[in-house]
Amino acid sequence: MTSLFADDTMTSISGKNLTEMFDLMKKDLNNLMTWFSANKLSLHLGKTGYTIFHSKKKSIPSGFDEIDIDGEII
């Protein structure tokens, strides 16, 4: 789900496992960048971040701490 408000954009992803969600988020961000470019807008990757909400009983494995979009790490 993606929500736009003024100059802010928020997208949320859910999935069966962390790997699936991570891949969906990368695809979603790339689609957003394509849409922004087509509409003469830009995604400021320096101000872009993400949060993984999870149960306190489960830890986040390594490798899910950054996303590479167009050569920039968020």
N, C-alpha and C positions, 0 to 999 in steps of 0.2 A: 504494500500500500504506500502510495506517495501522496504527500500533502504539500501544497504550495501556499504561502501566505506572504504577501508583500515581496521582500527579497530573501525570504527564508524558504528552504526546502527540507522536508523530513520524509524519510522512507523507512519502512519497517519490514523485516523479513522474519518469517517463521519456517521451520522445517523439522524434519525427522531427526536430524543430527547436525552437529556443528559444521562438519565438512560440507554438507549440502547447503546450509545457510550461508557459509562463507563464500561458496561459489555463486550462489544466487545474488549475494550482495555485490560481488565484483561485476556480475553481469548487469545488475540494476544500475550501478554507478556508471558503467560504460554507456548504457542506454540513456541515462540522464545527461551525460556529457554530450552525446550526439544530439539530443533534443535541444539542449542549451545552445549548442553551436548553430543548429538550424534556425533558431529563433534569435540569433545574434546576442546571446547571453553567455555567461561564463560561470564555471564552478570554481570557486576560490578554494583550491585544495589545502592551502595553508590554514584555512578556517574550518576545514572539514574534519569530522571525527566520527567515531562510532563507539557504541557501548554494547557489550554482551551481557544480557540479563540471564542469570542462572541461579539454580538452587545453591544454597550454602553448602549442601552436602556434596556437590560436584565441583571439581576444579576445572579450569580452562587449560587444556594442554598447550604446550609451546607450539609456535607456528601460526597461531591465530591472533598475534598481537599487532600485526600491521597488514595493510592492504596496499598493493602497488597499483596505482592508476596513472597511466601515461608516464611512467618513470618516476612519479612522485609517491612517496610513502605517506599514508595517513594512519 
